[in-house]
Amino acid sequence: YLMTTFNDPRSPRQKLQDAYIGRIIDGLDCSELWQYAYDKFSEELDEYNDERLTQEIQANYPDLLENN
């Protein structure tokens, strides 16, 4: 999780939240982390219309469009 600095501008709530997130991530194995990332990307991409999804793929992995 985030490393703190001498002049840490985060609120106590943000510090606690960051520590909590760090513990959750530390407790996940690679397959759980992969599944979590997959689910989050899927949720985000489900919001795209066909045109935006195609543009995103074209910008990042155009080879995926070659056979479609």
MOPAC internal coordinates of N, CA, C and O (Angstrom, degrees):
PM7 1SCF
backbone

  N    0.0000 0     0.00 0     0.00 0    0    0    0
  C    1.4375 1     0.00 0     0.00 0    1    0    0
  C    1.5087 1   110.48 1     0.00 0    2    1    0
  O    1.2310 1   120.32 1     3.56 1    3    2    1
  N    1.3436 1   117.00 1  -176.44 1    3    2    1
  C    1.4581 1   120.42 1  -173.54 1    5    3    2
  C    1.5235 1   111.51 1   -63.98 1    6    5    3
  O    1.2310 1   121.75 1   -41.68 1    7    6    5
  N    1.3084 1   114.25 1   138.32 1    7    6    5
  C    1.4560 1   119.59 1   175.61 1    9    7    6
  C    1.5285 1   108.30 1   -82.85 1   10    9    7
  O    1.2310 1   120.31 1   -40.69 1   11   10    9
  N    1.3092 1   117.02 1   139.31 1   11   10    9
  C    1.4578 1   120.26 1   178.83 1   13   11   10
  C    1.5156 1   109.50 1   -87.49 1   14   13   11
  O    1.2310 1   121.21 1   -28.50 1   15   14   13
  N    1.3134 1   115.30 1   151.50 1   15   14   13
  C    1.4568 1   121.10 1   176.73 1   17   15   14
  C    1.5218 1   108.29 1  -115.92 1   18   17   15
  O    1.2310 1   120.71 1    -7.72 1   19   18   17
  N    1.3244 1   116.25 1   172.28 1   19   18   17
  C    1.4629 1   121.19 1  -177.86 1   21   19   18
  C    1.5198 1   111.14 1   -57.09 1   22   21   19
  O    1.2310 1   119.51 1   133.46 1   23   22   21
  N    1.3159 1   118.55 1   -46.54 1   23   22   21
  C    1.4614 1   122.93 1   179.31 1   25   23   22
  C    1.5273 1   109.51 1  -101.99 1   26   25   23
  O    1.2310 1   120.30 1  -114.68 1   27   26   25
  N    1.2927 1   117.03 1    65.32 1   27   26   25
  C    1.4649 1   123.15 1  -176.65 1   29   27   26
  C    1.5290 1   109.78 1   -70.04 1   30   29   27
  O    1.2310 1   120.18 1   -67.99 1   31   30   29
  N    1.3461 1   117.27 1   112.01 1   31   30   29
  C    1.4636 1   120.20 1  -177.00 1   33   31   30
  C    1.5314 1   114.17 1   -81.57 1   34   33   31
  O    1.2310 1   120.28 1   177.37 1   35   34   33
  N    1.3356 1   117.08 1    -2.63 1   35   34   33
  C    1.4607 1   119.43 1  -177.83 1   37   35   34
  C    1.5258 1   111.21 1   -71.81 1   38   37   35
  O    1.2310 1   121.27 1   -33.40 1   39   38   37
  N    1.3185 1   115.18 1   146.60 1   39   38   37
  C    1.4605 1   120.81 1   177.14 1   41   39   38
  C    1.5243 1   109.20 1   -72.84 1   42   41   39
  O    1.2310 1   120.14 1   -17.33 1   43   42   41
  N    1.3208 1   117.33 1   162.67 1   43   42   41
  C    1.4705 1   119.12 1   176.13 1   45   43   42
  C    1.5346 1   111.94 1   -56.50 1   46   45   43
  O    1.2310 1   120.22 1   142.55 1   47   46   45
  N    1.3195 1   117.19 1   -37.45 1   47   46   45
  C    1.4579 1   120.39 1   178.02 1   49   47   46
  C    1.5157 1   110.78 1   -63.51 1   50   49   47
  O    1.2310 1   120.24 1   135.77 1   51   50   49
  N    1.3352 1   117.14 1   -44.23 1   51   50   49
  C    1.4638 1   120.37 1  -179.91 1   53   51   50
  C    1.5163 1   111.16 1   -65.29 1   54   53   51
  O    1.2310 1   120.21 1   141.36 1   55   54   53
  N    1.3254 1   117.20 1   -38.64 1   55   54   53
  C    1.4601 1   120.27 1   177.04 1   57   55   54
  C    1.5238 1   111.07 1   -62.34 1   58   57   55
  O    1.2310 1   120.46 1   135.85 1   59   58   57
  N    1.3424 1   116.72 1   -44.15 1   59   58   57
  C    1.4474 1   121.03 1   178.87 1   61   59   58
  C    1.5212 1   110.49 1   -64.73 1   62   61   59
  O    1.2310 1   120.74 1   136.60 1   63   62   61
  N    1.3235 1   116.19 1   -43.40 1   63   62   61
  C    1.4620 1   120.40 1   178.58 1   65   63   62
  C    1.5206 1   110.93 1   -61.63 1   66   65   63
  O    1.2310 1   119.80 1   135.22 1   67   66   65
  N    1.3189 1   117.99 1   -44.78 1   67   66   65
  C    1.4641 1   121.75 1   178.58 1   69   67   66
  C    1.5244 1   111.35 1   -60.53 1   70   69   67
  O    1.2310 1   120.50 1   137.37 1   71   70   69
  N    1.3336 1   116.64 1   -42.63 1   71   70   69
  C    1.4642 1   120.33 1   178.86 1   73   71   70
  C    1.5280 1   110.47 1   -64.44 1   74   73   71
  O    1.2310 1   120.24 1   139.57 1   75   74   73
  N    1.3231 1   117.14 1   -40.43 1   75   74   73
  C    1.4606 1   121.86 1   179.12 1   77   75   74
  C    1.5283 1   111.09 1   -63.83 1   78   77   75
  O    1.2310 1   120.42 1   133.89 1   79   78   77
  N    1.3262 1   116.79 1   -46.11 1   79   78   77
  C    1.4707 1   121.51 1   177.63 1   81   79   78
  C    1.5256 1   109.86 1   -60.18 1   82   81   79
  O    1.2310 1   120.62 1   136.63 1   83   82   81
  N    1.3152 1   116.42 1   -43.37 1   83   82   81
  C    1.4647 1   120.46 1   178.80 1   85   83   82
  C    1.5137 1   112.05 1   -58.89 1   86   85   83
  O    1.2310 1   120.35 1   137.66 1   87   86   85
  N    1.3299 1   116.93 1   -42.34 1   87   86   85
  C    1.4636 1   120.65 1   178.40 1   89   87   86
  C    1.5192 1   111.31 1   -64.49 1   90   89   87
  O    1.2310 1   120.52 1   137.36 1   91   90   89
  N    1.3273 1   116.62 1   -42.64 1   91   90   89
  C    1.4635 1   120.38 1   178.88 1   93   91   90
  C    1.5228 1   109.97 1   -59.79 1   94   93   91
  O    1.2310 1   120.71 1   131.14 1   95   94   93
  N    1.3326 1   116.25 1   -48.86 1   95   94   93
  C    1.4687 1   120.80 1  -178.92 1   97   95   94
  C    1.5218 1   110.92 1   -63.41 1   98   97   95
  O    1.2310 1   120.12 1   137.39 1   99   98   97
  N    1.3139 1   117.38 1   -42.61 1   99   98   97
  C    1.4649 1   120.74 1   178.77 1  101   99   98
  C    1.5245 1   111.94 1   -59.67 1  102  101   99
  O    1.2310 1   120.47 1   151.12 1  103  102  101
  N    1.3262 1   116.71 1   -28.88 1  103  102  101
  C    1.4548 1   120.92 1  -178.13 1  105  103  102
  C    1.5224 1   114.57 1   -85.30 1  106  105  103
  O    1.2310 1   120.06 1   174.56 1  107  106  105
  N    1.3248 1   117.50 1    -5.44 1  107  106  105
  C    1.4575 1   120.97 1  -178.78 1  109  107  106
  C    1.5211 1   111.24 1   -90.86 1  110  109  107
  O    1.2310 1   120.45 1   -37.56 1  111  110  109
  N    1.3270 1   116.75 1   142.44 1  111  110  109
  C    1.4555 1   118.75 1   172.02 1  113  111  110
  C    1.5335 1   108.16 1   -88.95 1  114  113  111
  O    1.2310 1   120.29 1    -4.70 1  115  114  113
  N    1.3191 1   117.04 1   175.30 1  115  114  113
  C    1.4685 1   121.31 1  -174.38 1  117  115  114
  C    1.5216 1   112.40 1   -60.50 1  118  117  115
  O    1.2310 1   119.81 1   139.72 1  119  118  117
  N    1.3227 1   117.97 1   -40.28 1  119  118  117
  C    1.4656 1   119.26 1  -178.67 1  121  119  118
  C    1.5240 1   111.26 1   -68.63 1  122  121  119
  O    1.2310 1   119.98 1   144.33 1  123  122  121
  N    1.3218 1   117.65 1   -35.67 1  123  122  121
  C    1.4681 1   120.73 1   176.88 1  125  123  122
  C    1.5231 1   111.09 1   -67.53 1  126  125  123
  O    1.2310 1   120.67 1   139.68 1  127  126  125
  N    1.3359 1   116.33 1   -40.32 1  127  126  125
  C    1.4639 1   120.32 1   177.31 1  129  127  126
  C    1.5216 1   110.87 1   -64.88 1  130  129  127
  O    1.2310 1   120.32 1   137.65 1  131  130  129
  N    1.3301 1   116.99 1   -42.35 1  131  130  129
  C    1.4539 1   121.73 1   178.32 1  133  131  130
  C    1.5249 1   109.96 1   -61.28 1  134  133  131
  O    1.2310 1   119.96 1   134.70 1  135  134  133
  N    1.3236 1   117.68 1   -45.30 1  135  134  133
  C    1.4580 1   121.78 1  -179.42 1  137  135  134
  C    1.5172 1   110.83 1   -63.77 1  138  137  135
  O    1.2310 1   120.03 1   139.47 1  139  138  137
  N    1.3200 1   117.55 1   -40.53 1  139  138  137
  C    1.4626 1   121.52 1   178.75 1  141  139  138
  C    1.5258 1   110.45 1   -63.12 1  142  141  139
  O    1.2310 1   120.52 1   133.28 1  143  142  141
  N    1.3283 1   116.60 1   -46.72 1  143  142  141
  C    1.4677 1   120.54 1   178.75 1  145  143  142
  C    1.5236 1   110.22 1   -61.90 1  146  145  143
  O    1.2310 1   120.11 1   136.19 1  147  146  145
  N    1.3291 1   117.40 1   -43.81 1  147  146  145
  C    1.4611 1   121.37 1   178.98 1  149  147  146
  C    1.5285 1   110.74 1   -58.53 1  150  149  147
  O    1.2310 1   120.77 1   132.44 1  151  150  149
  N    1.3198 1   116.13 1   -47.56 1  151  150  149
  C    1.4707 1   120.41 1  -178.83 1  153  151  150
  C    1.5263 1   111.46 1   -61.45 1  154  153  151
  O    1.2310 1   120.22 1   138.34 1  155  154  153
  N    1.3184 1   117.18 1   -41.66 1  155  154  153
  C    1.4702 1   120.93 1  -179.85 1  157  155  154
  C    1.5299 1   111.01 1   -66.28 1  158  157  155
  O    1.2310 1   120.20 1   134.96 1  159  158  157
  N    1.3368 1   117.23 1   -45.04 1  159  158  157
  C    1.4672 1   119.64 1   176.87 1  161  159  158
  C    1.5213 1   110.44 1   -61.24 1  162  161  159
  O    1.2310 1   120.43 1   137.95 1  163  162  161
  N    1.3169 1   116.78 1   -42.05 1  163  162  161
  C    1.4589 1   120.91 1  -179.33 1  165  163  162
  C    1.5273 1   111.07 1   -62.45 1  166  165  163
  O    1.2310 1   120.31 1   135.40 1  167  166  165
  N    1.3264 1   117.02 1   -44.60 1  167  166  165
  C    1.4674 1   120.98 1   177.56 1  169  167  166
  C    1.5286 1   111.02 1   -58.93 1  170  169  167
  O    1.2310 1   120.45 1   135.81 1  171  170  169
  N    1.3290 1   116.74 1   -44.19 1  171  170  169
  C    1.4624 1   120.86 1  -179.37 1  173  171  170
  C    1.5244 1   110.92 1   -65.93 1  174  173  171
  O    1.2310 1   120.50 1   133.35 1  175  174  173
  N    1.3165 1   116.64 1   -46.65 1  175  174  173
  C    1.4612 1   120.23 1  -176.70 1  177  175  174
  C    1.5269 1   112.20 1   -70.55 1  178  177  175
  O    1.2310 1   119.42 1   154.19 1  179  178  177
  N    1.3224 1   118.72 1   -25.81 1  179  178  177
  C    1.4597 1   121.51 1   175.19 1  181  179  178
  C    1.5283 1   111.68 1   -60.85 1  182  181  179
  O    1.2310 1   120.49 1   155.97 1  183  182  181
  N    1.3216 1   116.67 1   -24.03 1  183  182  181
  C    1.4669 1   121.65 1   179.80 1  185  183  182
  C    1.5400 1   112.51 1   -79.24 1  186  185  183
  O    1.2310 1   119.94 1   163.37 1  187  186  185
  N    1.3340 1   117.73 1   -16.63 1  187  186  185
  C    1.4611 1   122.14 1  -178.35 1  189  187  186
  C    1.5291 1   110.35 1   -77.93 1  190  189  187
  O    1.2310 1   120.89 1   -38.17 1  191  190  189
  N    1.3254 1   115.91 1   141.83 1  191  190  189
  C    1.4625 1   117.94 1   169.09 1  193  191  190
  C    1.5278 1   107.43 1   -78.93 1  194  193  191
  O    1.2310 1   120.34 1    -7.36 1  195  194  193
  N    1.3441 1   116.96 1   172.64 1  195  194  193
  C    1.4720 1   120.56 1  -175.84 1  197  195  194
  C    1.5225 1   112.37 1   -58.44 1  198  197  195
  O    1.2310 1   120.46 1   139.80 1  199  198  197
  N    1.3264 1   116.72 1   -40.20 1  199  198  197
  C    1.4701 1   120.20 1  -178.49 1  201  199  198
  C    1.5223 1   111.26 1   -64.92 1  202  201  199
  O    1.2310 1   120.26 1   134.39 1  203  202  201
  N    1.3269 1   117.12 1   -45.61 1  203  202  201
  C    1.4674 1   119.64 1  -179.04 1  205  203  202
  C    1.5275 1   110.93 1   -66.18 1  206  205  203
  O    1.2310 1   120.33 1   140.69 1  207  206  205
  N    1.3337 1   116.98 1   -39.31 1  207  206  205
  C    1.4622 1   119.74 1   177.96 1  209  207  206
  C    1.5217 1   110.57 1   -62.14 1  210  209  207
  O    1.2310 1   120.42 1   136.18 1  211  210  209
  N    1.3284 1   116.81 1   -43.82 1  211  210  209
  C    1.4624 1   120.94 1   179.06 1  213  211  210
  C    1.5257 1   110.83 1   -62.68 1  214  213  211
  O    1.2310 1   119.86 1   137.74 1  215  214  213
  N    1.3211 1   117.88 1   -42.26 1  215  214  213
  C    1.4668 1   121.70 1   177.78 1  217  215  214
  C    1.5257 1   111.26 1   -61.28 1  218  217  215
  O    1.2310 1   120.79 1   136.63 1  219  218  217
  N    1.3255 1   116.09 1   -43.37 1  219  218  217
  C    1.4651 1   121.29 1   179.92 1  221  219  218
  C    1.5315 1   110.41 1   -62.41 1  222  221  219
  O    1.2310 1   120.84 1   135.63 1  223  222  221
  N    1.3192 1   116.01 1   -44.37 1  223  222  221
  C    1.4604 1   119.93 1   179.69 1  225  223  222
  C    1.5263 1   110.36 1   -67.19 1  226  225  223
  O    1.2310 1   120.39 1   137.65 1  227  226  225
  N    1.3133 1   116.85 1   -42.35 1  227  226  225
  C    1.4679 1   121.23 1   179.07 1  229  227  226
  C    1.5303 1   110.86 1   -58.81 1  230  229  227
  O    1.2310 1   120.26 1   140.64 1  231  230  229
  N    1.3120 1   117.11 1   -39.36 1  231  230  229
  C    1.4626 1   121.63 1  -178.57 1  233  231  230
  C    1.5282 1   112.63 1   -72.05 1  234  233  231
  O    1.2310 1   120.12 1   152.26 1  235  234  233
  N    1.3269 1   117.37 1   -27.74 1  235  234  233
  C    1.4619 1   119.71 1  -172.52 1  237  235  234
  C    1.5276 1   115.04 1  -113.66 1  238  237  235
  O    1.2310 1   120.10 1   139.28 1  239  238  237
  N    1.3079 1   117.41 1   -40.72 1  239  238  237
  C    1.4641 1   121.40 1  -176.79 1  241  239  238
  C    1.5307 1   109.38 1  -141.48 1  242  241  239
  O    1.2310 1   120.20 1  -113.37 1  243  242  241
  N    1.3305 1   117.22 1    66.63 1  243  242  241
  C    1.4716 1   120.44 1  -174.95 1  245  243  242
  C    1.5228 1   113.65 1   -59.69 1  246  245  243
  O    1.2310 1   119.76 1   155.48 1  247  246  245
  N    1.3274 1   118.07 1   -24.52 1  247  246  245
  C    1.4608 1   120.24 1   179.88 1  249  247  246
  C    1.5330 1   111.93 1   -62.73 1  250  249  247
  O    1.2310 1   120.02 1   157.10 1  251  250  249
  N    1.3280 1   117.57 1   -22.90 1  251  250  249
  C    1.4681 1   120.42 1   178.06 1  253  251  250
  C    1.5178 1   112.05 1   -67.27 1  254  253  251
  O    1.2310 1   120.34 1   158.79 1  255  254  253
  N    1.3283 1   116.96 1   -21.21 1  255  254  253
  C    1.4620 1   121.15 1  -178.65 1  257  255  254
  C    1.5131 1   112.99 1   -89.98 1  258  257  255
  O    1.2310 1   119.65 1   170.79 1  259  258  257
  N    1.3078 1   118.28 1    -9.21 1  259  258  257
  C    1.4569 1   121.38 1  -174.98 1  261  259  258
  C    1.5139 1   113.66 1   -62.40 1  262  261  259
  O    1.2310 1   119.48 1   143.04 1  263  262  261
  N    1.3042 1   118.60 1   -36.96 1  263  262  261
  C    1.4702 1   121.20 1  -177.40 1  265  263  262
  C    1.5221 1   112.80 1  -102.84 1  266  265  263
  O    1.2310 1   120.02 1  -171.44 1  267  266  265
  N    1.3171 1   117.56 1     8.56 1  267  266  265
  C    1.4705 1   120.35 1  -178.62 1  269  267  266
  C    1.4955 1   111.79 1  -113.83 1  270  269  267
  O    1.2310 1   120.10 1   180.00 1  271  270  269

